[in-house]
Amino acid sequence: MLVLFTGVSGASAHAALTGTDPQDGSVLKSAPRRVTLTFSESIGLLDDSFRVLTPENRRVHTGAPSHADGRSDTASVTLPRGLGTGTFTVAWRVVSADSHPVSGAFTFSIGKPSATAAPLPSAAAGDPASTALYDIARYAAYSGLALLIGTATFVLVCGYRGSVRRLLLTGWWTLLGSTLALLLLRGPYERGTGLVDAFDPSILSDTLTSRPGIVLVARLALLAAAVLVPLRAPLRDRPPGRAVLALGGVLALGLAVTWAAAEHASAGIQVPVAMVSSVLHLLAMAVWLGGLTALLTALHRPAEPVSPAVVTRFSRLALASVAVLAATGVYQSWRGLGSWDALTSTSYGRLLLVKVGAVALLLAGAALSRRWTARLAAPRVAVTVPAGRVPVAVPAGGPGEAEAETDGRLKEEGPEAEGTRDRHDGATEDGHDGGAGGAIDAGHRQGLRRSVLAEVTVGILVLVITTMLTGTQPGRAAEEAAAATAAADRPASSTTLVPFDVGTPGGHGKVQVELSPGRVGENSVQAVIIGPDGGIATVPELRITFTLESQKVGPIDAEITDKGGYWTSDTLTLPLAGTWTMKTTVRTTDIDQVTVERKVRVS
């Protein structure tokens, strides 16, 4: 069950912040020249991506946001000179590659932390009205797509010959209106501003030139082209031609691509495979749920009866859709979750479990509908009975499922019920017959209608959860963000004990070396000599160097100096993260010395 209906939303997306420079909570000796953020994937910048605040909560005039060293997974901004001292707050907001905005804040101090600092804004800072309306428009867009594609498929592929104009127009107008709303609300949604910015010409211009904006404009163009597909008059006399089927298929494919190109599938790992999987998953969802809605509507129209052949075709098409949902769902679940633990440890995983339960109910309803479809598809044989007797229509499988009609029912039907009565479905498997001769009898119609209604109801719930998933950080990205946070929360220093022995009496002991903060950039080193008796000892010379052998960097001399009882240095700069080799050289006399190696981790 886990694999169904997850593909629309599964991906390693929503950029996770993996590092900041300066580091969160760090204390610097001098003011930095710029602030740089590093993310787990490519991000887009806004005009207002950075807000740097002084300890007095006044905004610092910064440069324009840019990508550091041309790397698309970074965001950087230059700082002015003369910042002063104290604790500064950096609030940031960027747009991840899957088109969802992400934001946050951190602090750093110059000189020493100040008694007061600007309050940290919420990580989810944004205008509630803009966000809520944008989410509503996304729900409506998914619903409109399902109704439009599902209804068109019910007509073009399953051969229903009744009127579907109202359903098609509802789906078309819903998708058109929601797409226009998304286009207008995109700017405020990205920036976290109010609804008044929806009509700001400069913001709208930025939206139209961004990838999400281009995709939405393409969707509008496809909807305009969809008006050209004939779905009514030609089908009353003959099946749709190949040109109509091809045009409808191309338009449906194009509409699905506009989702995949701007949602989770467009970012993270294995983007080409994820794009194909997302398109197939979305189309299968639309055919199944939209087709169910069309079938339910048709079953409520006695004047335009549905033939068993049409129901049978849709049942087979729905089964194929479920198979596609299962295949793509397996891949999307793996891609979005990243690990089994993410099912319970992340919001994405817990929401996915809720969806799995809803899909289980949906499949139960589908199984019930298929049972009714199987009864409709069972051929019946004609039975000739004398007038006034009880006629029986016997299924081909035997008399065990015979249906009897009372003599009173015959009398109500009139003289035409006397003599020979032939009960049949009136439709061939390959024909497009939906006339009254192939109508479903009242009992089967009512049973099928109830089961389809149950499917549609649960299907709407699944669609709502699917839309919620597209706005939730996937488990893989959430775990990446948690790992980055854990790395940032590690102790600000590391301590290493280095035992030594120069081979002379009393020439042994330990060197306690503290590296702070043990991260890329500026570090301080403090070392203490512990003698054989466990007390503090002195030596003529102590030298410490660092080498990153995997990158052929070093040795870098820490240049520690004797401060009278301990050795220290504040000038060590380690340029890269990794496992460094720390060599400690201890000289106890003019001729006796030893060098000992230890591994230290720099993050």
TIZA-551740 format. One record per residue (C-alpha): residue in three letters; y, z, x. Coordinates in steps of 0.2 Angstrom, whole numbers. Each point is the difference from the previous one (the first is absolute). Layout:
REM TIZA-551740
SITE	ALA	Y	Z	X $
...
This chain:
REM TIZA-551740
SITE	MET	0	0	0 $
SITE	LEU	12	3	15 $
SITE	VAL	2	-18	3 $
SITE	LEU	7	-6	-16 $
SITE	PHE	18	-3	-4 $
SITE	THR	6	6	17 $
SITE	GLY	5	-16	9 $
SITE	VAL	17	-2	-8 $
SITE	SER	5	16	9 $
SITE	GLY	-10	3	15 $
SITE	ALA	7	-3	17 $
SITE	SER	5	9	16 $
SITE	ALA	18	-1	-5 $
SITE	HIS	16	11	-3 $
SITE	ALA	6	1	18 $
SITE	ALA	-3	17	8 $
SITE	LEU	12	8	12 $
SITE	THR	-9	2	16 $
SITE	GLY	14	6	12 $
SITE	THR	18	3	2 $
SITE	ASP	12	0	16 $
SITE	PRO	7	13	1 $
SITE	GLN	-15	10	-6 $
SITE	ASP	1	10	-16 $
SITE	GLY	6	18	5 $
SITE	SER	3	-4	18 $
SITE	VAL	15	7	10 $
SITE	LEU	8	-12	12 $
SITE	LYS	11	4	15 $
SITE	SER	12	-15	-4 $
SITE	ALA	3	-11	-15 $
SITE	PRO	-11	-15	-3 $
SITE	ARG	7	-17	0 $
SITE	ARG	-11	-6	-15 $
SITE	VAL	-13	6	-13 $
SITE	THR	-16	-10	-1 $
SITE	LEU	-14	2	-13 $
SITE	THR	-18	-7	2 $
SITE	PHE	-11	-5	-15 $
SITE	SER	-18	-4	-2 $
SITE	GLU	5	-18	-6 $
SITE	SER	14	-12	-2 $
SITE	ILE	15	6	-9 $
SITE	GLY	16	-8	-7 $
SITE	LEU	17	8	3 $
SITE	LEU	14	3	-12 $
SITE	ASP	19	1	3 $
SITE	ASP	-1	18	-3 $
SITE	SER	-16	4	8 $
SITE	PHE	7	14	11 $
SITE	ARG	11	15	-4 $
SITE	VAL	3	12	14 $
SITE	LEU	9	16	-5 $
SITE	THR	8	13	11 $
SITE	PRO	-3	19	-1 $
SITE	GLU	15	1	-11 $
SITE	ASN	-8	-13	-12 $
SITE	ARG	12	-14	5 $
SITE	ARG	-7	-18	2 $
SITE	VAL	0	-7	17 $
SITE	HIS	7	-18	2 $
SITE	THR	-15	-10	7 $
SITE	GLY	-4	-18	5 $
SITE	ALA	-9	-12	-11 $
SITE	PRO	-19	3	-2 $
SITE	SER	-11	-11	10 $
SITE	HIS	-18	-2	7 $
SITE	ALA	-2	8	17 $
SITE	ASP	-5	-13	13 $
SITE	GLY	-3	-12	-14 $
SITE	ARG	-16	9	-6 $
SITE	SER	-1	-1	-19 $
SITE	ASP	-8	17	-2 $
SITE	THR	15	9	7 $
SITE	ALA	17	5	-7 $
SITE	SER	14	4	12 $
SITE	VAL	19	4	-1 $
SITE	THR	13	4	13 $
SITE	LEU	10	16	1 $
SITE	PRO	18	3	5 $
SITE	ARG	5	10	15 $
SITE	GLY	6	17	-1 $
SITE	LEU	-11	7	-14 $
SITE	GLY	2	17	6 $
SITE	THR	-13	14	-1 $
SITE	GLY	-11	7	-14 $
SITE	THR	-13	-6	-12 $
SITE	PHE	1	-17	-7 $
SITE	THR	-9	-7	-15 $
SITE	VAL	-7	-18	-1 $
SITE	ALA	-4	-7	-17 $
SITE	TRP	-8	-17	-1 $
SITE	ARG	-6	-12	-12 $
SITE	VAL	-9	-17	3 $
SITE	VAL	-11	-12	-10 $
SITE	SER	-18	-1	5 $
SITE	ALA	-9	-17	2 $
SITE	ASP	-8	2	-17 $
SITE	SER	18	0	-8 $
SITE	HIS	0	19	-4 $
SITE	PRO	14	11	7 $
SITE	VAL	-4	15	11 $
SITE	SER	12	13	5 $
SITE	GLY	1	17	9 $
SITE	ALA	11	11	12 $
SITE	PHE	-1	10	16 $
SITE	THR	11	10	11 $
SITE	PHE	4	1	19 $
SITE	SER	12	12	9 $
SITE	ILE	11	-3	15 $
SITE	GLY	3	14	12 $
SITE	LYS	-7	13	-12 $
SITE	PRO	-4	1	-18 $
SITE	SER	15	5	-11 $
SITE	ALA	1	14	-12 $
SITE	THR	3	-13	-14 $
SITE	ALA	-7	-17	-3 $
SITE	ALA	1	-14	-14 $
SITE	PRO	-13	3	-13 $
SITE	LEU	-15	-12	1 $
SITE	PRO	-1	-12	-14 $
SITE	SER	-16	-2	-10 $
SITE	ALA	-12	-13	7 $
SITE	ALA	-1	-8	-17 $
SITE	ALA	19	-1	-1 $
SITE	GLY	5	-13	-13 $
SITE	ASP	8	-3	-17 $
SITE	PRO	-12	6	-13 $
SITE	ALA	6	-13	-13 $
SITE	SER	-1	-15	12 $
SITE	THR	-18	5	5 $
SITE	ALA	-6	4	-18 $
SITE	LEU	7	-17	-6 $
SITE	TYR	-7	-9	14 $
SITE	ASP	-18	8	-3 $
SITE	ILE	1	-5	-18 $
SITE	ALA	4	-18	4 $
SITE	ARG	-15	0	11 $
SITE	TYR	-11	6	-13 $
SITE	ALA	7	-13	-12 $
SITE	ALA	-3	-14	13 $
SITE	TYR	-18	5	2 $
SITE	SER	-3	0	-19 $
SITE	GLY	9	-16	-3 $
SITE	LEU	-10	-9	14 $
SITE	ALA	-16	6	-8 $
SITE	LEU	4	-5	-17 $
SITE	LEU	7	-17	5 $
SITE	ILE	-15	-5	12 $
SITE	GLY	-13	8	-11 $
SITE	THR	5	-8	-16 $
SITE	ALA	2	-17	8 $
SITE	THR	-18	2	7 $
SITE	PHE	-6	5	-17 $
SITE	VAL	6	-17	-7 $
SITE	LEU	-2	-12	14 $
SITE	VAL	-17	6	7 $
SITE	CYS	-8	9	-15 $
SITE	GLY	5	-13	-13 $
SITE	TYR	8	11	-13 $
SITE	ARG	9	-12	-12 $
SITE	GLY	11	13	-10 $
SITE	SER	18	3	3 $
SITE	VAL	5	10	15 $
SITE	ARG	18	-5	1 $
SITE	ARG	6	18	-3 $
SITE	LEU	-11	8	13 $
SITE	LEU	5	-13	13 $
SITE	LEU	19	2	-4 $
SITE	THR	-2	19	1 $
SITE	GLY	-8	-1	17 $
SITE	TRP	12	-14	6 $
SITE	TRP	16	9	-5 $
SITE	THR	-6	17	6 $
SITE	LEU	-4	-7	17 $
SITE	LEU	17	-9	0 $
SITE	GLY	10	15	-5 $
SITE	SER	-9	12	12 $
SITE	THR	2	-12	14 $
SITE	LEU	19	-2	-3 $
SITE	ALA	1	19	-1 $
SITE	LEU	-9	2	16 $
SITE	LEU	12	-12	9 $
SITE	LEU	15	9	-6 $
SITE	LEU	-7	18	3 $
SITE	ARG	-7	-5	17 $
SITE	GLY	16	4	10 $
SITE	PRO	3	18	-8 $
SITE	TYR	-19	3	2 $
SITE	GLU	0	-4	18 $
SITE	ARG	17	10	4 $
SITE	GLY	-4	14	-11 $
SITE	THR	17	-3	-9 $
SITE	GLY	6	0	-19 $
SITE	LEU	-2	-13	-13 $
SITE	VAL	18	-6	3 $
SITE	ASP	-6	-9	16 $
SITE	ALA	-12	-11	-10 $
SITE	PHE	15	-12	-3 $
SITE	ASP	8	2	17 $
SITE	PRO	1	-18	6 $
SITE	SER	-2	4	18 $
SITE	ILE	-16	11	-3 $
SITE	LEU	-7	-14	-12 $
SITE	SER	3	-12	14 $
SITE	ASP	-9	10	12 $
SITE	THR	-15	2	-12 $
SITE	LEU	-1	-19	-3 $
SITE	THR	-2	-3	19 $
SITE	SER	-13	13	2 $
SITE	ARG	-18	-3	-1 $
SITE	PRO	-2	10	-16 $
SITE	GLY	14	-9	-8 $
SITE	ILE	-6	-17	5 $
SITE	VAL	-17	4	-7 $
SITE	LEU	8	5	-17 $
SITE	VAL	10	-16	0 $
SITE	ALA	-16	-10	3 $
SITE	ARG	-8	10	-15 $
SITE	LEU	14	-6	-11 $
SITE	ALA	-2	-18	5 $
SITE	LEU	-19	1	-4 $
SITE	LEU	4	8	-17 $
SITE	ALA	12	-15	-3 $
SITE	ALA	-14	-12	4 $
SITE	ALA	-13	9	-11 $
SITE	VAL	10	-6	-15 $
SITE	LEU	-7	-18	4 $
SITE	VAL	-18	5	-3 $
SITE	PRO	-6	-5	-17 $
SITE	LEU	-11	13	-9 $
SITE	ARG	1	-4	-18 $
SITE	ALA	-1	-17	-8 $
SITE	PRO	-11	-9	12 $
SITE	LEU	-14	13	-2 $
SITE	ARG	-1	-3	-19 $
SITE	ASP	-8	-17	2 $
SITE	ARG	-8	1	18 $
SITE	PRO	-3	11	14 $
SITE	PRO	14	2	14 $
SITE	GLY	0	-14	13 $
SITE	ARG	-3	3	18 $
SITE	ALA	19	-2	4 $
SITE	VAL	4	14	-12 $
SITE	LEU	-13	12	7 $
SITE	ALA	6	-4	18 $
SITE	LEU	18	3	-4 $
SITE	GLY	-4	16	-9 $
SITE	GLY	-11	6	15 $
SITE	VAL	14	-5	13 $
SITE	LEU	13	10	-10 $
SITE	ALA	-11	15	-2 $
SITE	LEU	-4	0	19 $
SITE	GLY	18	-2	4 $
SITE	LEU	5	15	-11 $
SITE	ALA	-14	11	8 $
SITE	VAL	6	-5	18 $
SITE	THR	18	7	-5 $
SITE	TRP	-8	17	-1 $
SITE	ALA	-11	-1	15 $
SITE	ALA	15	-6	11 $
SITE	ALA	11	15	-4 $
SITE	GLU	-12	14	-2 $
SITE	HIS	-12	10	10 $
SITE	ALA	-11	-15	5 $
SITE	SER	14	-8	10 $
SITE	ALA	0	15	13 $
SITE	GLY	-12	9	10 $
SITE	ILE	-17	-6	7 $
SITE	GLN	-8	-16	-4 $
SITE	VAL	14	-7	-10 $
SITE	PRO	-7	-18	-3 $
SITE	VAL	-16	7	-7 $
SITE	ALA	9	13	-10 $
SITE	MET	11	-13	-8 $
SITE	VAL	-14	-10	-6 $
SITE	SER	-9	15	-6 $
SITE	SER	15	6	-9 $
SITE	VAL	3	-16	-9 $
SITE	LEU	-18	-2	-6 $
SITE	HIS	0	18	-6 $
SITE	LEU	17	-2	-9 $
SITE	LEU	-7	-16	-9 $
SITE	ALA	-16	8	-5 $
SITE	MET	9	15	-7 $
SITE	ALA	12	-11	-10 $
SITE	VAL	-14	-11	-7 $
SITE	TRP	-10	15	-5 $
SITE	LEU	13	11	-8 $
SITE	GLY	11	-14	-6 $
SITE	GLY	-15	-9	-7 $
SITE	LEU	-6	16	-9 $
SITE	THR	18	1	-8 $
SITE	ALA	-1	-18	-6 $
SITE	LEU	-18	3	-7 $
SITE	LEU	5	16	-9 $
SITE	THR	15	-9	-8 $
SITE	ALA	-12	-14	-5 $
SITE	LEU	-12	12	-8 $
SITE	HIS	14	6	-11 $
SITE	ARG	3	-17	-8 $
SITE	PRO	-12	-4	-13 $
SITE	ALA	9	-16	-4 $
SITE	GLU	-3	-7	18 $
SITE	PRO	-18	6	3 $
SITE	VAL	-8	2	18 $
SITE	SER	-16	-9	2 $
SITE	PRO	-14	8	9 $
SITE	ALA	0	-13	13 $
SITE	VAL	18	5	5 $
SITE	VAL	-5	18	1 $
SITE	THR	-15	-4	11 $
SITE	ARG	10	-11	12 $
SITE	PHE	13	14	2 $
SITE	SER	-14	13	2 $
SITE	ARG	-7	-10	15 $
SITE	LEU	18	-3	7 $
SITE	ALA	3	19	-1 $
SITE	LEU	-16	3	9 $
SITE	ALA	5	-11	14 $
SITE	SER	17	9	1 $
SITE	VAL	-9	16	2 $
SITE	ALA	-10	-7	14 $
SITE	VAL	16	-6	9 $
SITE	LEU	8	17	-3 $
SITE	ALA	-15	9	8 $
SITE	ALA	0	-11	15 $
SITE	THR	19	1	3 $
SITE	GLY	0	18	-4 $
SITE	VAL	-12	5	13 $
SITE	TYR	11	-8	13 $
SITE	GLN	16	7	-7 $
SITE	SER	-7	17	-1 $
SITE	TRP	-5	0	18 $
SITE	ARG	17	-7	5 $
SITE	GLY	10	12	-10 $
SITE	LEU	-9	16	3 $
SITE	GLY	-5	-1	18 $
SITE	SER	-12	15	-1 $
SITE	TRP	-10	9	-13 $
SITE	ASP	10	16	2 $
SITE	ALA	15	-10	-6 $
SITE	LEU	-7	0	-17 $
SITE	THR	4	19	-3 $
SITE	SER	13	3	14 $
SITE	THR	13	-13	-6 $
SITE	SER	9	-4	-16 $
SITE	TYR	-6	-18	1 $
SITE	GLY	-19	6	1 $
SITE	ARG	2	12	-14 $
SITE	LEU	8	-13	-11 $
SITE	LEU	-13	-12	5 $
SITE	LEU	-13	12	-6 $
SITE	VAL	9	1	-17 $
SITE	LYS	-1	-19	-1 $
SITE	VAL	-18	0	4 $
SITE	GLY	-3	11	-15 $
SITE	ALA	10	-11	-11 $
SITE	VAL	-9	-16	6 $
SITE	ALA	-17	9	-4 $
SITE	LEU	6	2	-18 $
SITE	LEU	6	-19	0 $
SITE	LEU	-17	-6	6 $
SITE	ALA	-8	11	-14 $
SITE	GLY	10	-9	-13 $
SITE	ALA	-4	-17	8 $
SITE	ALA	-18	4	-1 $
SITE	LEU	1	3	-18 $
SITE	SER	10	-16	-3 $
SITE	ARG	-14	-10	9 $
SITE	ARG	-13	8	-12 $
SITE	TRP	10	-7	-15 $
SITE	THR	2	-17	9 $
SITE	ALA	-19	0	3 $
SITE	ARG	-3	2	-18 $
SITE	LEU	12	-14	-5 $
SITE	ALA	-8	-12	13 $
SITE	ALA	-18	3	-7 $
SITE	PRO	-5	-16	-10 $
SITE	ARG	-5	2	-18 $
SITE	VAL	-12	-10	-11 $
SITE	ALA	3	-6	-17 $
SITE	VAL	-11	7	-14 $
SITE	THR	-1	-8	-17 $
SITE	VAL	-2	11	-15 $
SITE	PRO	-1	-3	-19 $
SITE	ALA	17	4	-9 $
SITE	GLY	2	18	-5 $
SITE	ARG	-11	6	14 $
SITE	VAL	6	10	15 $
SITE	PRO	3	-12	15 $
SITE	VAL	-4	5	17 $
SITE	ALA	8	-7	16 $
SITE	VAL	-13	3	14 $
SITE	PRO	5	0	18 $
SITE	ALA	-11	-10	12 $
SITE	GLY	-6	15	8 $
SITE	GLY	-10	5	-15 $
SITE	PRO	2	9	-17 $
SITE	GLY	4	17	7 $
SITE	GLU	19	-4	0 $
SITE	ALA	0	-8	-17 $
SITE	GLU	16	2	-11 $
SITE	ALA	-2	1	-19 $
SITE	GLU	13	-4	-13 $
SITE	THR	-2	7	-17 $
SITE	ASP	-2	-10	-16 $
SITE	GLY	16	7	-6 $
SITE	ARG	9	-7	15 $
SITE	LEU	-8	-18	-4 $
SITE	LYS	7	1	-17 $
SITE	GLU	17	5	6 $
SITE	GLU	0	-15	12 $
SITE	GLY	-3	-12	-14 $
SITE	PRO	-12	-15	-4 $
SITE	GLU	1	-7	18 $
SITE	ALA	-10	15	6 $
SITE	GLU	-15	-6	-10 $
SITE	GLY	-14	-10	8 $
SITE	THR	0	-3	18 $
SITE	ARG	12	11	11 $
SITE	ASP	2	-3	18 $
SITE	ARG	7	13	11 $
SITE	HIS	6	-6	17 $
SITE	ASP	14	2	13 $
SITE	GLY	6	-17	-2 $
SITE	ALA	6	-2	18 $
SITE	THR	-8	-8	15 $
SITE	GLU	0	8	17 $
SITE	ASP	10	-14	8 $
SITE	GLY	11	-5	-15 $
SITE	HIS	18	6	-4 $
SITE	ASP	-5	5	-18 $
SITE	GLY	10	14	-8 $
SITE	GLY	0	-6	-18 $
SITE	ALA	-5	10	-15 $
SITE	GLY	-18	-7	1 $
SITE	GLY	-2	10	16 $
SITE	ALA	8	16	-6 $
SITE	ILE	-6	17	5 $
SITE	ASP	-6	10	-15 $
SITE	ALA	9	15	-5 $
SITE	GLY	-12	13	7 $
SITE	HIS	-1	-8	17 $
SITE	ARG	19	-2	0 $
SITE	GLN	4	18	-4 $
SITE	GLY	-12	6	14 $
SITE	LEU	6	-12	13 $
SITE	ARG	18	4	-5 $
SITE	ARG	-3	19	3 $
SITE	SER	-8	-3	17 $
SITE	VAL	14	-12	6 $
SITE	LEU	13	12	-6 $
SITE	ALA	-7	14	10 $
SITE	GLU	-1	-11	15 $
SITE	VAL	19	-5	-2 $
SITE	THR	5	18	-2 $
SITE	VAL	-8	5	16 $
SITE	GLY	5	-16	9 $
SITE	ILE	18	5	-3 $
SITE	LEU	-3	17	7 $
SITE	VAL	-8	-9	16 $
SITE	LEU	15	-12	1 $
SITE	VAL	12	15	0 $
SITE	ILE	-10	9	14 $
SITE	THR	-1	-16	10 $
SITE	THR	19	-2	-1 $
SITE	MET	2	18	5 $
SITE	LEU	-11	-3	15 $
SITE	THR	11	-14	6 $
SITE	GLY	14	12	2 $
SITE	THR	-11	14	9 $
SITE	GLN	-2	1	18 $
SITE	PRO	-18	-6	4 $
SITE	GLY	-12	13	8 $
SITE	ARG	0	-9	17 $
SITE	ALA	19	0	1 $
SITE	ALA	0	18	-6 $
SITE	GLU	-12	5	14 $
SITE	GLU	10	-9	13 $
SITE	ALA	16	9	-6 $
SITE	ALA	-10	17	0 $
SITE	ALA	-6	-4	18 $
SITE	ALA	18	-4	6 $
SITE	THR	6	17	-8 $
SITE	ALA	-14	10	8 $
SITE	ALA	5	-8	17 $
SITE	ALA	18	5	-3 $
SITE	ASP	-5	17	-5 $
SITE	ARG	-10	3	16 $
SITE	PRO	6	14	11 $
SITE	ALA	15	-5	10 $
SITE	SER	-8	4	17 $
SITE	SER	-17	0	8 $
SITE	THR	-6	12	13 $
SITE	THR	-13	-4	14 $
SITE	LEU	-9	12	12 $
SITE	VAL	-3	-8	17 $
SITE	PRO	-12	10	11 $
SITE	PHE	2	-3	19 $
SITE	ASP	-9	6	16 $
SITE	VAL	6	-6	17 $
SITE	GLY	-15	8	9 $
SITE	THR	9	15	8 $
SITE	PRO	-1	18	-3 $
SITE	GLY	11	4	-15 $
SITE	GLY	4	-19	-1 $
SITE	HIS	-6	-2	-18 $
SITE	GLY	8	3	-18 $
SITE	LYS	7	-10	-14 $
SITE	VAL	15	-10	-5 $
SITE	GLN	6	1	-18 $
SITE	VAL	9	-16	-4 $
SITE	GLU	10	-1	-16 $
SITE	LEU	5	-18	-6 $
SITE	SER	13	0	-14 $
SITE	PRO	1	-8	-12 $
SITE	GLY	-15	-11	6 $
SITE	ARG	6	-16	-8 $
SITE	VAL	7	-17	6 $
SITE	GLY	18	2	7 $
SITE	GLU	8	15	8 $
SITE	ASN	-11	15	5 $
SITE	SER	2	16	9 $
SITE	VAL	-13	8	11 $
SITE	GLN	-2	18	5 $
SITE	ALA	-13	7	12 $
SITE	VAL	-6	17	5 $
SITE	ILE	-12	4	14 $
SITE	ILE	-13	14	-4 $
SITE	GLY	-7	8	15 $
SITE	PRO	-18	7	3 $
SITE	ASP	5	17	-7 $
SITE	GLY	7	-8	-16 $
SITE	GLY	18	3	4 $
SITE	ILE	14	-12	3 $
SITE	ALA	-1	-7	18 $
SITE	THR	11	-11	10 $
SITE	VAL	-4	-16	11 $
SITE	PRO	10	-10	12 $
SITE	GLU	-2	-16	-10 $
SITE	LEU	-5	-6	-17 $
SITE	ARG	0	-18	-5 $
SITE	ILE	-5	-8	-17 $
SITE	THR	-2	-18	-4 $
SITE	PHE	-5	-10	-15 $
SITE	THR	-10	-17	-1 $
SITE	LEU	-5	-11	-15 $
SITE	GLU	-14	-9	8 $
SITE	SER	-4	-11	-15 $
SITE	GLN	17	-8	1 $
SITE	LYS	2	2	19 $
SITE	VAL	16	11	-2 $
SITE	GLY	4	13	13 $
SITE	PRO	-2	11	9 $
SITE	ILE	16	7	-7 $
SITE	ASP	6	16	9 $
SITE	ALA	5	14	-11 $
SITE	GLU	12	6	14 $
SITE	ILE	-2	18	-3 $
SITE	THR	10	13	9 $
SITE	ASP	-3	18	4 $
SITE	LYS	10	12	-11 $
SITE	GLY	-6	16	8 $
SITE	GLY	-17	4	-8 $
SITE	TYR	-2	-16	-10 $
SITE	TRP	2	-19	3 $
SITE	THR	9	-11	-13 $
SITE	SER	7	-17	-3 $
SITE	ASP	10	-8	-14 $
SITE	THR	1	-18	6 $
SITE	LEU	-18	-6	-3 $
SITE	THR	-1	-16	-11 $
SITE	LEU	-16	-6	-6 $
SITE	PRO	2	-18	-7 $
SITE	LEU	-17	-2	-9 $
SITE	ALA	-12	9	-11 $
SITE	GLY	-18	3	6 $
SITE	THR	-11	11	11 $
SITE	TRP	9	3	16 $
SITE	THR	-7	6	16 $
SITE	MET	10	15	6 $
SITE	LYS	-3	4	19 $
SITE	THR	5	17	6 $
SITE	THR	2	2	19 $
SITE	VAL	1	19	6 $
SITE	ARG	4	4	18 $
SITE	THR	-3	18	5 $
SITE	THR	4	-1	19 $
SITE	ASP	7	-13	12 $
SITE	ILE	-17	-9	1 $
SITE	ASP	-10	6	-15 $
SITE	GLN	2	-10	-17 $
SITE	VAL	-10	-7	-13 $
SITE	THR	2	-13	-15 $
SITE	VAL	-8	3	-17 $
SITE	GLU	0	-13	-14 $
SITE	ARG	0	4	-19 $
SITE	LYS	2	-11	-15 $
SITE	VAL	15	3	-12 $
SITE	ARG	4	-9	-16 $
SITE	VAL	17	-7	-4 $
SITE	SER	3	-5	-18 $
